[in-house]
Amino acid sequence: MKTITITKQGLLTTIQDEGRFGQLRHGIPTGGAVDRWALRWANLLVANDAGAAGLEVTMMGPELTANDDIVIAVTGADLSPELDGSALPMWTSVQMKKGSRLAFRQPKQGARAYVALHGGISVPLESGSRSTFVRAGLGGLNGRELRAGDVLHIGAEARRPGRRRLPVELQPDYSRRELRIIEGPDQQLIGEAALHTFYDTSFHVSSELDRMGIRLTGPSLPIAGGNTGVSDATVPGMIQLPSGGSPVLLLADRQTSGGYPRIGAVIQEDLSTAAQLIPDDEIRFQAVSLEEAHALYKKRESVWRLMHRLHAM
């Protein structure tokens, strides 16, 4: 079995796949890659199944050394990946020779990069997923972030992938600073004044952000009717409004339920943009219809299926 070694620890590097489904009733969030589409494209580029486990690299990346010849692809945020000291092309499958070193230098855009390895990372399934949920010590490698000295085993290879590159027009535009949302059920509770301010002004990403969510700073949005006091299910992209008046945008490792009023939820099409926000980024919100959100989702899925068929030939 092929392996790769973590020779230098990054800020936060974890093993992630598409998530852990069917466990919300047990209080376990779906988790998985915060930017699922970046990981999905990375897996496609190295001829893995969409749900194969890869690495999620946060801001300041690790250094990895290949112990065998491996085909890799790096997608998501541009954290200046280098292979043996030379710039590594992103959104492209690359041969990493035995003894080669993959490193990340100056972050240029976005928060999270993804590394897929042909064959996927082989760790045990826990509750149906290989994703790491650090808060619960679940999944991945012993339920924790990766450290220097860790050796990762790579799964059995299928057919060897050729050189693959995702066309530029299909690569996500992480520079967008407007997130589209479907409005939530608590509009009356929040009140027209707060909602008007929410849509008419910009917010900044605070330093309070992690895989669970992002606290936004900007004008205070006082809740007209107070907290609901009734907990309900949450979803990735949900925007809650705590009593302090600063919205919170939930991400992959969010709590499974909550009682704060819900302004709305970021649509699937824009979750990748939300996943790549970093402190001080300025964002705005726009309400769209459920029909428009569905149309955008179907369009993206059709592109995915087309690319999948082309690479399967």
Salt bridges, closest charged atoms under 4 A:
GLU18 OE2 - ARG40 NE 3.04
GLU56 OE2 - ARG211 NH1 2.73
GLU63 OE2 - ARG101 NH1 2.70
GLU82 OE1 - ARG105 NE 3.08
ASP150 OD2 - ARG144 NH1 2.88
GLU157 OE2 - LYS2 NZ 2.92
ASP186 OD2 - ARG262 NE 2.88
ASP200 OD2 - HIS196 NE2 3.05
GLU208 OE1 - ARG215 NE 3.44
ASP210 OD2 - ARG135 NH2 2.94
ASP232 OD2 - ARG262 NH1 3.07
ASP253 OD2 - ARG211 NE 2.89
GLU269 OE1 - ARG300 NE 3.86
ASP270 OD1 - ARG176 NH1 3.23
ASP270 OD1 - ARG180 NH2 2.73
ASP281 OD2 - ARG177 NH2 3.19
GLU282 OE1 - HIS204 NE2 3.87
GLU301 OE2 - ARG40 NH1 3.86
